[in-house]
Amino acid sequence: MGMSALLDAPTPARRLSRPALAAALAASVVLWGVQLTVLTVWGGRHGQSLGDVLSQWDTQWMSRIALHGYAGWTEGGHPSQWQSIAFFPGYPVLLRIVSAPLVVFGVESATLLAGCLLSGVLAAAMVVGLVRLVGDGLDAVPPQTLIGRVVAVLFDGRGADRDADPDADGRGTVARGRGGVAARVTAGTGEDGGPSPATATAVAALALGAPMSAVYWMPYSESLFGVCAVWCLVMLRRHRFLAAGVLAGVAGLTRLTAVALVVTLGLAALVETVRVILDRRAGAGAGSAAAGDGPGSSVTTPLTAWVATVVSAVPLALYIAWADGQAAPVGGYFGAQDSGWHSGFDGGRATMRWLRERTFVGPGDGGDVGYIIAGLSVIAVVLIVVASLWPLLRGALDWRLWLPAAMIAGIVVFSDGIMHSRPRLLIFPVLVLLLPWVAAGARRWRWAFTVPFVVAWCVLGFFVSGWLLVPFRWAI
């Protein structure tokens, strides 16, 4: 096995069995029903209907943009609502398309109903993507090993002989060990080699039972961003670079944090370039191509990967450029974010101040349960990111999964803004970084792990979602 085979070779696409797919979708529907029931009962006790609960905060922005665009509905007669451009167009455009038939036929609350259905379908598709990630295997060459071998070969040629045998260093990075291909083949498997129903159910609960996961059923952009990001990572790991680039581009029309996907694609393109260079040096082009001909993979060139990176970045860049022009009086897109929500990168100073003043305090306004939840969610995610370094460095978690999740967590934690929206903004990093542990537990103990995990995780998640949407009086 040559050096190039150790540089993020395409993951084999494992077929998702019908029982696993059925379990994932059934769990999604059940969780959807339970979540909405909890919100209905909780909201009713506070004089709110389910529609009132689901149509709060950003839902109103998404609905207004879907109905009226970015201009023409602002108070004060301004030609363009500078605050509205803080919300990317991807979800409102899709919402407008889906809601059009309901609006035409005069369905009551057509936009809200269409948004909830749209988000629910997108969330279910995201769950299927997460199950696909588990089925393909979450492991890869550890980043420190990959970097060391690339540097050794590129600069002095050493390591080429050692890399001919992946077990030469005794670590078994590729051929054996808990972080190697064996782990990829057996990760969360059922009888057919794919994820078992227990694993699929646990993954669905991880996503849709998470704290503040209620936004996956609301007309929020989390569901669209989540499905694009997850399937982008699936395609990237299978070396379907163009598909990954298109999905990242759609994510870039949904949220600014899609920049993490763009960076990941760029680094993957760099690794792919090095792989091809090494193939040519070793005269192993044919062998490398054969390694890329497995199910679900494709033979690519570095150009394909770089084109995909550009494709992923263009939509985000174009929207920011357009928004800068629309919001020029307040300093462009980032000026609008700062003026409207005090949102901007500050190195984490605002987060630390919030934790001191709102989380670690006694009863009173500073000790509001919603504030405490927001503060604890930040602390929990930081701990999860640190803990995820262990599977990352062991090769049990692919760096292409870890990097975008860690980057998004960093963007949120090291920025100012509405602090009680942190539980919502940090959902995606939590899903990706906890995936190895949840998949491992379901693989080893099956339903003995899945049932108590689902119950405990969903109780926590539904409580957080319900509290921040009903009793809590500030934006989420």
Summary of the structure (lengths in Angstrom):
residues: 476
radius of gyration: 23.0
end to end distance: 51.0
largest distance: 72.2
contacts: 1715
relative contact order: 0.15
helix: 71%
strand: 1%
